[in-house]
Amino acid sequence: MPVTAKLSQRFYEKLGEDIANELVEWLNAVDVTYRADLRELNELNFGRFDAKLEQRLAELRAELRVQGAELRHGMADLRAELLRWAFLFWVTTLGALYTFTR
């Protein structure tokens, strides 16, 4: 929302109507220019922020994929280890049962 500059009546009396109006127009033009510059700067900064955020999200996704693969590999190793122990347990149990039932 633009802000319109106003000058006091004393300015109008000292400078005259034409010069005071010209000063008001110039101040308003400066205000519009600075607002446009600020808007452009904000858009540039947001663009850089957005690009950096996308980059960090991509890095995070890649890291999560790597960690997920490592987790799956670790779980597969654990499953294999548990199957070995289960097999050893059952072989030992069956051997003991066979020995005691003879």
Kinemage of the C-alpha trace (Angstrom):
@kinemage 1
@onewidth
@group {chain A} dominant
@subgroup {mainchain}
@vectorlist {calphas} color= white
{ca met a 1} P 0.000 0.000 0.000
{ca pro a 2} L 1.661 3.195 -1.119
{ca val a 3} L 2.160 6.012 1.318
{ca thr a 4} L 1.546 9.446 -0.078
{ca ala a 5} L 3.893 12.084 1.247
{ca lys a 6} L 2.279 15.251 2.541
{ca leu a 7} L 3.888 18.480 3.554
{ca ser a 8} L 2.653 20.899 6.144
{ca gln a 9} L 0.933 24.120 5.161
{ca arg a 10} L 4.069 25.963 6.217
{ca phe a 11} L 6.048 24.263 3.416
{ca tyr a 12} L 3.431 25.359 0.918
{ca glu a 13} L 3.595 28.910 2.242
{ca lys a 14} L 7.424 29.079 2.200
{ca leu a 15} L 8.112 27.196 -1.047
{ca gly a 16} L 5.009 27.940 -2.996
{ca glu a 17} L 2.335 25.581 -4.292
{ca asp a 18} L 4.234 24.402 -7.398
{ca ile a 19} L 7.560 23.647 -5.684
{ca ala a 20} L 5.880 21.969 -2.694
{ca asn a 21} L 3.802 19.762 -5.031
{ca glu a 22} L 6.930 18.923 -7.042
{ca leu a 23} L 8.716 17.964 -3.814
{ca val a 24} L 5.767 15.769 -2.790
{ca glu a 25} L 5.765 14.075 -6.213
{ca trp a 26} L 9.513 13.526 -6.014
{ca leu a 27} L 9.238 12.013 -2.519
{ca asn a 28} L 6.433 9.730 -3.698
{ca ala a 29} L 8.495 8.693 -6.747
{ca val a 30} L 11.460 7.901 -4.511
{ca asp a 31} L 9.165 5.890 -2.258
{ca val a 32} L 7.811 3.893 -5.217
{ca thr a 33} L 11.339 3.278 -6.499
{ca tyr a 34} L 12.594 2.083 -3.118
{ca arg a 35} L 9.572 -0.150 -2.702
{ca ala a 36} L 10.166 -1.690 -6.130
{ca asp a 37} L 13.853 -2.181 -5.331
{ca leu a 38} L 12.991 -3.744 -1.998
{ca arg a 39} L 10.432 -6.044 -3.622
{ca glu a 40} L 12.991 -7.133 -6.238
{ca leu a 41} L 15.621 -7.729 -3.547
{ca asn a 42} L 13.145 -9.766 -1.509
{ca glu a 43} L 12.261 -11.863 -4.554
{ca leu a 44} L 15.944 -12.491 -5.296
{ca asn a 45} L 16.632 -13.463 -1.696
{ca phe a 46} L 13.605 -15.740 -1.627
{ca gly a 47} L 14.754 -17.346 -4.876
{ca arg a 48} L 18.178 -18.021 -3.377
{ca phe a 49} L 16.590 -19.337 -0.195
{ca asp a 50} L 14.261 -21.581 -2.179
{ca ala a 51} L 17.134 -22.949 -4.279
{ca lys a 52} L 19.214 -23.618 -1.168
{ca leu a 53} L 16.256 -25.313 0.499
{ca glu a 54} L 15.723 -27.546 -2.555
{ca gln a 55} L 19.431 -28.417 -2.544
{ca arg a 56} L 19.364 -29.309 1.140
{ca leu a 57} L 16.212 -31.399 0.679
{ca ala a 58} L 17.845 -33.281 -2.188
{ca glu a 59} L 20.913 -33.930 -0.007
{ca leu a 60} L 18.679 -35.110 2.831
{ca arg a 61} L 16.750 -37.445 0.529
{ca ala a 62} L 20.008 -38.903 -0.800
{ca glu a 63} L 21.311 -39.405 2.728
{ca leu a 64} L 18.057 -41.075 3.778
{ca arg a 65} L 18.282 -43.438 0.782
{ca val a 66} L 21.829 -44.387 1.778
{ca gln a 67} L 20.851 -44.907 5.401
{ca gly a 68} L 17.808 -46.912 4.335
{ca ala a 69} L 19.963 -49.154 2.181
{ca glu a 70} L 22.398 -49.600 5.074
{ca leu a 71} L 19.502 -50.421 7.400
{ca arg a 72} L 18.112 -53.013 4.975
{ca his a 73} L 21.568 -54.545 4.613
{ca gly a 74} L 21.999 -54.648 8.390
{ca met a 75} L 18.575 -56.248 8.836
{ca ala a 76} L 19.386 -58.862 6.189
{ca asp a 77} L 22.643 -59.671 8.007
{ca leu a 78} L 20.780 -59.910 11.300
{ca arg a 79} L 18.173 -62.211 9.742
{ca ala a 80} L 20.895 -64.482 8.384
{ca glu a 81} L 22.599 -64.545 11.783
{ca leu a 82} L 19.315 -65.382 13.537
{ca leu a 83} L 18.608 -68.173 11.051
{ca arg a 84} L 22.072 -69.652 11.712
{ca trp a 85} L 21.484 -69.571 15.469
{ca ala a 86} L 17.990 -71.015 15.093
{ca phe a 87} L 19.351 -73.817 12.924
{ca leu a 88} L 22.134 -74.497 15.447
{ca phe a 89} L 19.577 -74.496 18.278
{ca trp a 90} L 17.292 -76.968 16.511
{ca val a 91} L 20.144 -79.252 15.453
{ca thr a 92} L 21.436 -79.289 19.034
{ca thr a 93} L 17.923 -79.891 20.392
{ca leu a 94} L 17.202 -82.702 17.931
{ca gly a 95} L 20.602 -84.232 18.661
{ca ala a 96} L 19.917 -84.138 22.392
{ca leu a 97} L 16.449 -85.621 21.941
{ca tyr a 98} L 17.823 -88.341 19.724
{ca thr a 99} L 20.556 -89.161 22.266
{ca phe a 100} L 18.166 -89.243 25.228
{ca thr a 101} L 15.467 -91.280 23.467
{ca arg a 102} L 17.861 -94.037 22.464
